[in-house]
């Protein structure tokens, strides 16, 4: 009887520790997802505010292209961490390449036409 009591308590303790470890693991996934989301925002900020990083693909990998690499990984982390913000934010950042490239193209065109600066 006494041995069964110890076994039940140790089993409950193991299950409790597993829940704690699971909660910590979810937090790690969430934090990793949000950090990658913030990196995506930093990549786009560098793309828009540092002119030297806006280079064609044949000269190297532009900084905005990292959003296509990092943010889908962040979306997977958000899924594992059960974080809607991490999942949706990283998916939006991964697909934001299309409107951002359009905005950058219009910006360069306006600079070229009205001010004679930038690429034609």
Sine and cosine of phi, psi and omega as CSV:
sin_phi,cos_phi,sin_psi,cos_psi,sin_omega,cos_omega
0.00,0.00,-0.71,0.70,-0.03,-1.00
-0.91,0.42,-0.62,0.79,0.01,-1.00
-0.91,0.41,-0.62,0.79,0.02,-1.00
-0.91,0.43,-0.62,0.78,0.04,-1.00
-0.88,0.47,-0.70,0.72,0.01,-1.00
-0.90,0.43,-0.63,0.78,0.00,-1.00
-0.90,0.43,-0.68,0.73,0.01,-1.00
-0.90,0.43,-0.67,0.74,0.02,-1.00
-0.91,0.41,-0.64,0.77,0.00,-1.00
-0.93,0.37,-0.57,0.82,0.04,-1.00
-0.92,0.39,-0.67,0.74,0.06,-1.00
-0.89,0.46,-0.64,0.77,0.03,-1.00
-0.89,0.45,-0.65,0.76,0.02,-1.00
-0.92,0.40,-0.65,0.76,0.03,-1.00
-0.91,0.42,-0.63,0.78,0.03,-1.00
-0.90,0.43,-0.70,0.71,0.03,-1.00
-0.90,0.44,-0.57,0.82,0.03,-1.00
-0.91,0.41,-0.65,0.76,0.05,-1.00
-0.91,0.42,-0.62,0.78,0.04,-1.00
-0.90,0.43,-0.72,0.70,0.02,-1.00
-0.89,0.46,-0.61,0.79,0.03,-1.00
-0.91,0.42,-0.67,0.74,0.03,-1.00
-0.90,0.44,-0.68,0.73,0.03,-1.00
-0.90,0.44,-0.65,0.76,0.01,-1.00
-0.90,0.43,-0.67,0.74,0.07,-1.00
-0.87,0.50,-0.67,0.75,0.02,-1.00
-0.90,0.45,-0.65,0.76,0.02,-1.00
-0.89,0.45,-0.70,0.72,0.03,-1.00
-0.88,0.48,-0.69,0.72,0.00,-1.00
-0.88,0.47,-0.72,0.69,-0.02,-1.00
-0.90,0.44,-0.68,0.73,0.03,-1.00
-0.88,0.47,-0.65,0.76,0.02,-1.00
-0.90,0.43,-0.70,0.72,0.00,-1.00
-0.94,0.35,-0.56,0.83,0.06,-1.00
-0.91,0.42,-0.67,0.74,0.03,-1.00
-0.92,0.40,-0.60,0.80,0.09,-1.00
-0.87,0.50,-0.70,0.72,0.03,-1.00
-0.91,0.42,-0.59,0.81,0.09,-1.00
-0.88,0.48,-0.63,0.78,0.05,-1.00
-0.87,0.49,-0.67,0.75,0.04,-1.00
-0.91,0.43,-0.65,0.76,0.03,-1.00
-0.90,0.43,-0.65,0.76,0.02,-1.00
-0.87,0.49,-0.69,0.72,0.01,-1.00
-0.93,0.36,-0.60,0.80,0.04,-1.00
-0.89,0.46,-0.68,0.73,0.04,-1.00
-0.89,0.45,-0.64,0.77,0.00,-1.00
-0.86,0.50,-0.67,0.74,-0.06,-1.00
-0.99,0.12,-0.53,0.85,-0.14,-0.99
-0.97,-0.24,-0.18,0.98,0.05,-1.00
-0.90,-0.44,0.97,-0.24,-0.12,-0.99
-0.90,0.44,-0.47,0.88,-0.03,-1.00
-0.93,0.38,-0.32,0.95,-0.02,-1.00
-1.00,0.08,-0.13,0.99,-0.01,-1.00
-1.00,-0.02,0.98,0.20,-0.06,-1.00
-0.87,-0.49,0.42,-0.91,0.00,-1.00
-0.92,0.39,0.27,-0.96,-0.06,-1.00
-0.91,0.41,-0.47,0.88,-0.05,-1.00
-0.98,0.21,-0.13,0.99,0.04,-1.00
-0.99,-0.16,-0.03,1.00,-0.03,-1.00
0.62,-0.79,-0.04,-1.00,-0.03,-1.00
-1.00,-0.01,0.91,-0.41,0.03,-1.00
-0.93,0.37,0.40,-0.92,-0.11,-0.99
-0.91,0.40,-0.51,0.86,-0.02,-1.00
-0.93,0.38,-0.37,0.93,-0.01,-1.00
-0.93,0.37,-0.36,0.93,0.04,-1.00
-0.91,0.42,-0.38,0.93,0.06,-1.00
-0.92,0.40,-0.49,0.87,0.05,-1.00
-0.96,0.28,-0.36,0.93,0.00,-1.00
-1.00,-0.05,-0.76,0.65,-0.16,-0.99
-0.98,0.18,-0.67,0.74,-0.14,-0.99
-0.94,0.34,-0.54,0.84,0.15,-0.99
-0.89,0.45,-0.56,0.83,0.08,-1.00
-0.91,0.42,-0.65,0.76,0.06,-1.00
-0.90,0.44,-0.56,0.83,0.05,-1.00
-0.91,0.41,-0.63,0.78,0.05,-1.00
-0.91,0.42,-0.67,0.74,0.06,-1.00
-0.88,0.48,-0.65,0.76,0.04,-1.00
-0.90,0.45,-0.59,0.81,0.05,-1.00
-0.92,0.40,-0.71,0.70,0.01,-1.00
-0.91,0.42,-0.58,0.82,-0.01,-1.00
-1.00,0.06,0.03,1.00,-0.01,-1.00
0.83,0.56,0.70,0.71,-0.01,-1.00
-0.92,-0.39,0.92,-0.38,0.02,-1.00
-0.91,0.41,-0.66,0.75,0.00,-1.00
-0.88,0.47,-0.70,0.71,0.02,-1.00
-0.90,0.43,-0.67,0.74,-0.02,-1.00
-0.93,0.37,-0.81,0.59,-0.06,-1.00
-0.93,0.36,-0.66,0.75,0.00,-1.00
-0.88,0.48,-0.67,0.74,0.01,-1.00
-0.95,0.32,-0.57,0.82,0.07,-1.00
-0.92,0.40,-0.68,0.73,0.04,-1.00
-0.89,0.46,-0.67,0.74,0.02,-1.00
-0.91,0.42,-0.59,0.81,0.00,-1.00
-0.92,0.39,-0.62,0.79,-0.02,-1.00
-1.00,-0.06,0.03,1.00,0.02,-1.00
-0.96,0.26,-0.07,1.00,-0.01,-1.00
-0.87,0.49,-0.61,0.80,-0.08,-1.00
-0.93,0.36,-0.78,0.62,0.05,-1.00
-0.93,0.38,-0.54,0.84,0.00,-1.00
-0.93,0.37,-0.65,0.76,0.05,-1.00
-0.91,0.41,-0.61,0.80,0.07,-1.00
-0.89,0.45,-0.71,0.70,0.02,-1.00
-0.88,0.47,-0.68,0.74,0.01,-1.00
-0.91,0.42,-0.62,0.79,0.02,-1.00
-0.92,0.40,-0.69,0.72,0.04,-1.00
-0.90,0.44,-0.65,0.76,0.02,-1.00
-0.87,0.49,-0.72,0.69,0.02,-1.00
-0.91,0.41,-0.62,0.78,0.02,-1.00
-0.90,0.43,-0.70,0.72,0.02,-1.00
-0.89,0.45,-0.68,0.73,0.04,-1.00
-0.88,0.47,-0.64,0.77,-0.03,-1.00
-0.94,0.33,-0.71,0.70,-0.08,-1.00
-0.95,0.32,-0.72,0.69,-0.13,-0.99
-1.00,-0.01,-0.48,0.88,-0.10,-0.99
-0.87,-0.50,-0.12,0.99,0.01,-1.00
0.94,0.33,0.34,0.94,0.01,-1.00
-0.93,-0.38,0.31,-0.95,0.08,-1.00
1.00,0.07,-0.11,-0.99,-0.02,-1.00
-0.99,0.11,0.54,-0.84,0.03,-1.00
-0.96,0.29,0.00,0.00,0.00,0.00
